[in-house]
Amino acid sequence: MIAKLRASFKKNPRLYYTMSIAATWAGSGSFIVGTQVAQNEGIFPWLLWGIGNTLSCIVFGLLAPRFPKLRAVAASKPMQIILGLMCIFQIWVNMNGIFEMLSPTVIGPTMSYVIVYGLSAFFIIFYLKRATFRNVASDNLSWILVYLLLFILVVISAITTGVHGISTALNPEHLKNRAWIGFALIWGAFMYPTFWELLDYNDANEDETKKVDMKRPFIMGGLLFGFYLLFVLAGAMTTYTPATALLKGIMVSLIAISSLSSFLYGAMINFGKKIGVVIDIAAVAGWQLMIPMGVMGVWTLNQNVRVWFVFAMFIVAYVWNRIEKKKAVTGK
């Protein structure tokens, strides 16, 4: 079965890339934060947040492969270290997401700890060989299950508890905050090491995977993620009962697992396999220190910092390209 899956992936990787991009970008925050924004702030702040979220992978696909020197900047040693350190934040966010979703259910806090640590350890070992293929393949499987479970969850909740409206009020403070966050989200994908790795993997063609134009998978991945957000919005219009809490916990955990695994792999990409494994183990071991912040706290801190690094990447890439063009003209 694994051999057939690898053969299918090598022959037609575009669909696998698309699913993996959407799954990696989602993370636990997309469901938890998306639901909170819709219920607490209303539809218009949610739209600002959702549009920025959806555009991120699309903008990356349009600019990352083509903006002069940008990939060289992303591959530079300082940026590799920054991207690697950002992986630690994302590891914590998604470990938190799994724990916060499972611990209130019948699984309980103790078993939730075991599950979170067990999954983290599994993926660190899992990516020691054929990491890119394994990352893409596992993302595809989990994302198919996410769509299935989310659809079932929303339908069951709507039938059993009914549907309620979401505020349409125009609160200036909420709109201002979500406009900034939505704008910042547009640039978030540039801080995802596995996205840069997909570009390099496609170009290198080391295991004879069919080469494709990577713009399309990122555009389709962004749209697929946006489609998923519509289900998140629908879920915010209903109420999850204790009877559906476990199903919701499993579904959000699957979302989080795709991102958690990708950022565990991301640390190996940016720091090298040996050092990356050590950093992954340290990040997983230090996760308990971040639990009191919750998903929202860690997610907000990470979101507010990374946008400035992305802007710096574009500035350095632009200046670098200008200097090289000038040297080519003057011969100096």
N, C-alpha and C positions, 0 to 999 in steps of 0.2 A: 504493500500500500504506500509506504514512504517513497519507494522508487517511482511509483506512478505519479505521486504528488510532485516529486522533484522534476520529473519529465514534463508534466503539465506546466509547471512554473517556468521552466527553461524555454518551453515552446511559446507560451503566451504570458509573459510576466506582467503585462499592463494591468490586467484585472487584479492580480495579486498585489501589485504596488498600490493601486487605488484603495483597496480595502485596508491595507496596512497603514497607509497615510491617514485615512479617516480614523482608524482605531487608535493609532498612536497619538493623534492630536486631541482626541476626546478627553481622556483622563477622568478621574472621579469628579473633579471640579465642574465639568461640563453639566453633569446631572444635578449635583448638590447645589452649586451656585446658581445654575439656571433656574431650578425650581424655586429657590429662595428669592431671586430677583423678581420672577413673575408674580409670586404670591405676596411679597412684601412691598414691591415698588410699582408693579403694574406692567401693562403691555408695552408701553412706549420705551421705558428704560430697558425692558427685556429685548426689544427689537434692536436697539443700539448695541447692546451686548451681543446678541445673536448674529447680527450682520458682520460685526468686527470679527467674531469667531469664525464665521463661514468664509470670510475673505482671506484669512491668514494663509492657508495652504495654497489658495489660488494665486495670491500675490507672490508667494515664494516660488511657485512653479513658473510664473511669468518673468521674474527678475533674477532669481538665483543662478540659473544656467547661463544667463546672457549679459548681466551687468558686468562690465569690464573689471577684472581683477578682484571681484567680490569673492569668488571661490578661493583665490589665492590668499586673501585676507582671512577667510574662515579656516584655512588650512595652516595658517601661521602659528608658531608656537604659543605666543601670548593668547591668541584667541582660542586655541585648542584647550588651554588651561582654564580659561573663563567658561567655555562651553561645558567642559568636564565638571567644573564646580557647580554650574547651574543644574547639572544632572542630579546632584545631591538634593537640592530643593524639590525637584520633581519626584524623586524617589520617596521623600518624606510625605509629600502631598498625597501620593497614591497609596502608600502604606496607611496613612491616616484615613483615607477614603474607605478602604476595605474594612478597617477596624471599626470606624464609626457606623458603617452600614450593617455589619454583622453582629456587633456586640449587644445591641438592644433586642435582638431576636432570640429565639430559643437556643441558638448556638452559645450565646453568653460571652462575656469578656475574656475569660481564660482560654477557651477554645479559639476565640478570634485571634488572640495573640499567637497561638500555635499556627493557625492558618496563615497569618501574615508573614511570620518568620519562615514558615515552611515553603511558601510560594517564592519568597525572595531567594532563599538558598537554592531552590530548584532551578530558577532561571540563571543564577550565577553559574551553576554547573552546566546547564543546558547550552549556554552560549560559548562554551570553551571550544566547540567545533562547529563549522559551517554556520556561523552566527547569523549572517544576513539572511540566508534561506530560512533558517529556523525562526528568526524574528518575524519575517513576512508571513510564513505559513501559520504560525501560532496566532498572529494578529487576525488572519482571515477566519480561522475557526472561531475565535472568541467573538468576532464582530458579527458573524452570522447568528450566533446564539444570542447576542445582545439584542439584535433586531427582533428576533423571535420572542424573547422573554419580555421585552419592552412593550411590544404589541399586545401580548397576552395580559400583561400587568395593567395597561391602560384600559383595555376593554373590560376586564373583570372589575376594576375599580369603578369605572363609569356605570356599569350595570348594578353593582351592589350599593354604591354610595351616592350615585348621581353625579351631575356635572354642575359646577358653580362658575360664576364669572370671575374675571380678573379686572382690577381697577384700570380705568382709562384716564385717570387724573393726570394732569400735566404739572408735576411737581418740579420746579426749576432746579432744586438741589439734586434730586435723583437723576434728572436728565443730564445735568452738567457732569456728575460723577460717571454715569454710564457712557456718556459721549467720549470722555477721556479714556475710560477703560476699553471701550470698543475700538477706539483708534489705536491704543497700545496693543490690543490683541492682534490687530492686522499684521504686526511685525513679529509676533511671537514665534512663528514657525522657523525663523532664521536662527533661533537659539536651540533648535532640536538637532543634535548630532546625527541621529539616524537618517534625517532627511538629506543632509549633506553626503552621508555615506551611500544612500541610494543613487545619487548622481554619480559618485565615483565608481560604485559597483556596476552601474549601467555602462559607463565608459570603458572600464577595465575589461569587462567580459571574461574574467578569469576562469569561470567554470562553464563557459559557452552558453550562457543565458542570452536569449535573443535581445539585441539592442533596440531600444525604442526611444521615441521623442518623449522625454520626461515631463514636458510641459503638460501634456494631456492627463497623465495619472494624478498630478497635483491638482489640476483644475477639477477633475472628476472626484477626487478625494475630498476636496473642499465642499463640493455640492452634495456629496453623499453624507458628509458630516452635517451640513445644513438640514438635510432631510431628517436625520436623526434628531436634531434639535426641535423639529416640529412635534415629534413624539414626546419630548421633554416638556414642551409647552402644553400639550394635551394632558399630560400627567399632572401638571400643576393646576389644572382646572378640575381635578377630582381629588378624592381623599384616599390615602392608603390605610387600610385597616390593619390591625394586628395579624389578621389571617393572611394578608399579602405582604407583610413586612419581610418575611424570609425570602420570598421571591424577589422583592425589590433589592434586598441585600445581596443576593446572588448576582442579580443583573448588574448592579453598580460595581460589584467586585470584579466582574468580567471586564467591564469598561476600564476599571483601574488597572487590572492585570496587564492589559495591552500596553498601557503607558509605563507602568512600573518596569515591565520587562524591557521595553525599549530604552529606558534611561539607565537601567543596569548595564545594558549592552553599550549605551552611549558613553559611559565612563570608560569602558574597555577600548572604545574607538579613540577617544581623545587622550587617554593616558597610556595607551598600550595595554595589552592583555594582562600582563603580570601586575603592573601597578594598578590598573583598573579594577582587577579582582580585589586587591587589598582595599582600595577606596570603597568599592561596593560593600565589602564586609563591614568596614568601619561605619559607613552611612547607615546600613541596616541595623547595626548594633547601637548606633546613637539615636535611632528613631524615637525611642521613648521620651527623650528630652524634648521632642517637638510636639508630643501629643497634646499638651495643654493649649497650644495655639489653635488646634483644630484645622480643618481643611481650609476654611475661609482665611484664617490668619496667615498661614504659610503661602497660600495661593496669591493673596494680595501683595505680600512682601515680594515674592518672586516676580509678579507681574509688573510692579512699579519700578523694579530695577532693570530688568532685561531690555526694555525698549531703548534705553539710552546706549546700551552696548551695540544694539543693532544700528542705530543712527551713526555711531562712531565707525562701525564697519563700512557703511556706505561712504562716509567722508574719507576714510583712509583709502578705500578702493578708488574713489574718484581722483584724489590727489596723486596716488601712485600711478594711475593710468595717464594722467596729465604729464607727470614728470617723464615717463617713458616715451610718450609721444614727442615731447620737447627734445629729448635726447636723440630720438630718431631723426628729427628734422635738423638739429644743429650738429649731430655727429659727436656730441660730447657726453 
